[in-house]
Amino acid sequence: MAFVRYYVGDVVKMKKSHPCGSAEWEVKRIGTDFTIVCRGCGHQVMLSRPKFEKAVKKIVIRSAEAEAAEAAKKEAASQAKVAAQTDVNISAPANTAGGDTVD
């Protein structure tokens, strides 16, 4: 099972709908507990992390903060990949044809 990261401002769809009829909730607080607000009636609920993660069906809308974090993570990964491909062994002496090396 893949690890899913949630951000404040994300809108998630839960497996069961709220009594008001809406199944979409906005994440207001993350941590050990999640505070979520019903998009239909505005009711606030606090859930423990395991209960929240089990009840979420999918992420409907990602927050701008989450999109920026994902883009930064992808950019850092691509830069690391480029750096790994162009990495030169700096610790090796430049002139190895001359004989003995001095420590």
Order of alpha helices (4+ residues) and beta strands (2+ residues): beta-beta-beta-beta-alpha-beta-alpha
